[in-house]
Structures are given as C-alpha cells and as structure tokens.
Amino acid sequence: MTLTAPDPRALADDEIAALRRDFPILATEVNGHPLAYLDTAATSQRPEVVMDAEREFVETQNAAVHRGAHWLAGLATERFEDARESIASFLGAATDEVVWTSGATAAANLLAYAMGDAAPGSRFALGPGDEIVATEAEHHANLIPWQELARRTGATFRYIPVDDRGALDLSRLDEVVTPRTRVLAVAHVSNVLGTIAPVAELVAAAHRVGAVVVLDACQSAPHLPIDVATLGVDFLFFSGHKLHGPNGVGVLWGRRELLADLPPFLTGGSMITTVTMERAEFLAPPQRFEAGTQPVSQAIALASAVDYLRTVGMDRIAAHEHALGADMVARLSAIDGVTVIAAESGAPRTGIAAFTVDGIHAHDVGQFLDDRGIAVRVGHHCAQPLHRRFGVTATTRASVALHTTRDEIDRLVAGVADAVAFFGRA
C-alpha cells in the first residue's frame, strides 16, 4: 500500500536489495522471522565495508597517531587525518574545523564545559543576566549540558515550546531568543517526532542577537544531505553509531574562528605545545580538543561509513526514507486506537514514528513486535520533557534506514494491528 507519490530520486527495490546484502546482520532470524530492524534512530547497523575498514587498520596499520616517529606511526597518523578529511568533505567544512570526540554526548559536553571555562570578556563567557535557549524537543544530551552550564554560570535557561501538533512554536520566538541569549541549542531532527526543525529561521533569530547556534545532527546526518555553510549554524555534532559507523566515536564541527576562542575541555597529552611545571600552552584546534589517545580505528571506520553513504547518495537516501516514513505514519495513524505523536505537525520529517496504543503499554507493544522479529524502541527515548508535553510516559518508536523495505513497514503495521486485536481480546 503506497500513500505517497514515488520520488524519482528514491532508491529502487533492486538497489535496496543489493544494499541489504552489505549488512550481514540483516540475514538474522528472530523466532523464525526475518529480522526487521526498525531501530536505527537508537543505533544503526554497519555495512561490511565499515567493519572491514576498522579490521584492516587494526590488523595492518595500528599505532599511536601524532606521536611516534616510526613508519607505522606515520601511516596510522595519515589514515587518521584522511578520515578527518572525509568527514569534513561530508559536511562541506574545512578539515581543521572537525574535532573527534567519543560521541555526540561528549561533543555537547565539550562545548558546554569549554564555554563555562571561557575567560572573562570572551564571547563565550557567561554569567547572571545571560540566557541559554534550547527547545522542548531536545534529546537529553542536548538539554542537560546546557541546563548544567546555566546552573554553573548563573545564566538563565529558557526553551522554545512545542505546540499541540508537535512543531516548534515560533509564534513568540522573539520573546524567547532575546539580546540576552548567548547560545541556542536545537535538534536538527527530533528523535521522537522525526520532524525537521526550521533551522534557517532559528539561525536568523539567534544571529540577530549575536547568539551562537549549536545543532544536534544525530538524527539528520545519517539521513539528510548536510552542508554546514547552507545550514548557517556555528557548531554541529553527531555520533558514529547512528551513522552506520562504530560506537565510541563522534564528531564536533565548529567554525574555525569560534573553535579558536574556546579553551580546552580535557587536558593532557597530544593537545599541547609546551609544558613546564608552572603552566602549559595548547595547540590550535582541532588538536586542542583531542587530549589523550584517540579512537583511531573507530574514526577510520566512521569515515568509511560516510564514504559508503555518499556513494549511495544522501539525496536518494533522504527520498527513500521520507517515502517510507510518510507511509508508516499514515498507516499507523489509520489503526483504531493508535496515535502517532506529531503525525499532523505540518513540519517536514524523516522516517521516524513514535506512537501510543490505547490501553497497551509501549513495552508490551514492543515485546509483541519483537516476537515477530520486528525490532523497535520503547520508552521515553531520552526525551522525557517532550513525552510529558504530550501527556505520555513512553512511546513505541519505529525508525527506518536506507536498507528498510516496504515489506518491513507492512510487517510493522500488521504487527501493531494484531497487537491491538490481541490485547483487546485479552
């Protein structure tokens, strides 16, 4: 059942079948059913080339980067920096604007703690009278660090609310983002609603008052074309494990001149120029923010994941996932007793649907689907305030990827309808 007109850019069925062969885990069976993995928003699956890239490095090139003078260390350093170039190209950024982190949460905390340690008079110095703004739709990783920064500095924390349809309420934006605003933190795509934030409008409002914009791209970088110049934001971060890459690695991008004005967050080896017993001097970004031993094999694998996605084509991935997501939302919404949060938000969205079923706990829905080999996420998805906004404590969330098929959406919809019938009879 197709509820949206075909997009000529979307992946064809035979292309999706070929892509699926790149992901060994998709051959798994659960209780005799083929695995339908609809939990990419939590953790994505990795194509074989990504695992091969990390394994090849560990087997043939592993050494400490930016340290040793021997041949192997030089090769490892070259591969590490080549990976940084791949990420920069993926983002339309300069190579020296890409900072490796251990994940998106680490990237957000790096920014928040570095700003909190900025010298008086710095553009990042915060204190009483200053304001930090986020949105009601944030993942905890792009919410709590800013709440804590406000607490540490005496700044005021404010937020842009979500309206009844699930869209950001910008009707009073000028009253929330004011000349006192120093930071605006926003998710590019909500990990619950799947809605795409109006970044251009938010950036314009923030820049009018001299605030910097921090964009959480965890749910957009794997699914939408990203160009930092077009977005106009000041900082952006995402995690590897949501982008068909490994765990333990993430990326923070920042404008060169802004990174240069930030003090380091973690200190130690490899981020210094000179150390005496009295003081230390630090390298320029990005190395200033990369203290200690880096996730080298993970960074190389993440670059491989980025190259894989670019080969498929981010515009084609976006078109495929948009079509699946629209069908998924419409068909789930049509089931009696099922409510998809923000189904009618009016905002552009990706392939995420978080829903409730009348009288059935989300965990029971998830278990029912799991018995049929359909993997979804249940709970508050690290977005308690957003769930509270809609009067629920938990939802069942399905999320698609480039390898998701229409048959898997059919199975999801049929499974939810059967769950309604089953628990209704019980």
Beta strands, then each sheet from edge to edge (+ up, - down):
strand 1: 29-30
strand 2: 33-34
strand 3: 36-37
strand 4: 98-101
strand 5: 131-135
strand 6: 156-160
strand 7: 181-187
strand 8: 212-216
strand 9: 235-239
strand 10: 250-254
strand 11: 272-275
strand 12: 280-282
strand 13: 338-340
strand 14: 352-357
strand 15: 374-375
strand 16: 377-379
strand 17: 395-399
sheet 1: 1+ 2-
sheet 2: 3+ 15+
sheet 3: 4+ 10- 9+ 8+ 7+ 5+ 6+
sheet 4: 11+ 12-
sheet 5: 13+ 14- 17+ 16-
end
